[in-house]
Amino acid sequence: MNKETINNNPNNGLHAKGESNNSFYTDNNNSLDSSSDANNGNKLNNMLSKEITFEDISTKIKFNRKRIHNMGFLNTFWLKLIAIICMTIDHVGACLGISYINGSNYLSNFMDYETYTLLRTIGRLAFPIFCYMIVEGFFYTRSVLNYTVRLLIFALISQIPFSLMLYREPFLFSEGLNVYFTLSIGLIAIAGIDYFLQMSKKGDIPKPIFVLLSAVIIISATTFADTIKTDYAGYGVLVILIFYIFKDKPLLTFLALYLATYHMSNNMEMYALYALIPILLHNHKKGPSMKYFFYAYYPAHMLVLYFIWAAIASH
């Protein structure tokens, strides 16, 4: 659009030189001194003489990241607490509502289908929050190596309780590995991608090579999780990668999670998208430090649920 178009358009709200400028400046006495008239006329002429370009219209909006972080009211402690509550509700349904018999799951006599479905639906909110916290931990930890080792240690500790809770056998590892293995693989994947990203930013590797290496990491990590049958498998690793790739981009995160969940998981898992609500309310503040409580809670609560199931089943 050029300035002639603007000048000749009677509906554009701008006034050509010599026209009344009362829409810009008004006075209770309907009078302005000659100096103000001259200044206003100069400002108006400058506005009309400036050519509007596509770049003016399409200027990118830069979000204030610190401001976004301060919009929420849930600190990390409360976000983790929401996650473990939802996880516990989910595992009550998984442990007491399902009987594992000869490699297949059947609805148990302890719970009706409606109750089982409700518990598992609420539980869908837990995993995306844990994935989100893995990414947050990656950016805030002092040692990614120590963080990964800690996850793997608790993965080993949690495997027998996991097998007992779901399969009633302590060493039935071939049926599936617990979620700590999934989180560990996801953490290693984003650490690898971030390493090559920093190299790309420094100019050590060209961008196409970075994209290629990132694709190899994503495919390898998701395939590995599928192969060893971790909880949530390749889909779970992909959720972690989505939170990393689209960090601080909630709309893109939602769209990516929607597509990944729709194509890679079941209908019930679509309720996991509601986890973005508490995640958006995260204020990135730590809160009470109870790190090892949250780590230990996972294997501990699975053992408790198994013993509850065993007590009920024995009567």
C-alpha positions, 0 to 999 in steps of 0.5 A: 500500500502506498501513500497515494492510496492512503490519502485517497481512501475516505475510510482510512481514518487518516486526514490529508494535509489541510483537513480538520484534525479534530479526531486527533486532538480535541479541546474543551474550548474547541480552540488550539493555538497556532503553534499546536496547529503547526505541530499537529500538521507536521505530525500528520504530514509525517504519518501520511508520507511514511510508506507502509510496508509488509515488514511493518505489518508482519513484524514478529512478536517477541514474547517476554519469557520472564513475564510468561514464567511469572504468570503461573501460581504453581511452583515445582513442588505443587506441580509434582504433587499434582502429578503423583496424585494423578499417577496414584489414582491411575495405578489404583485402577491399573493394579486393582481393576485389572487381572493379568492372566497368561499374558492378557489383561482382564477386568478384575472382580474388585472394580466395575468398568466405569470406576476403572475407566474414571481412575485411568482417565484421571491418571492420564494427566500424570505422565505429561507433567513428568515429561515436562519436569524432565525438560525443566530439570535438564535446563536447571540441573548442574549436572546432566550426567548425575541427573541421568544416573539418578534416574537410572538408579531409581529405574532399577529400584522400581522395576520389581515393584512395577512388575509386582503391581502390574503382572504379580511377578517380581521378575517379569521384565520382558512384559515391560519396564517402568517409566523411569527408563522412559524418562532416562531415554528421553533425557539422554535424547534431549541432551544429545540434541542440545549438544549438537544445537550448541555446536550448530550455534557456534558454527562448528557444524552446519545447520543441515547436519544438526537437523540430520543428527537430531532426526537420528537421535529422535528415531533411535531413542523412540525405537529403542524405547519401543524395543525394550518395552518401556512404559509409554515406549516410543510415544513417551520419549517423543512427548519429552522431545516435544516439550524440549523442542517447543519449550515456551511455545504452548500452542505448538506444544499442544498441536504437537502433543495432539498429533503424537497422541492421536497417531501413536496412542489410544483414545483414553490417552487423549485426556493427557492433553489436559495436563497442559493446564497445570503446566501452563500455570507453572511459575518456574519456582522451586518451592519446598525441596523434597526431591528424593521423596518424589523419586522414592514415592514411585517404587514405594506406592507400587509396592503398597498397591501390590500388597493391598491387592494381595490382601484383597485377593487372599480373602 
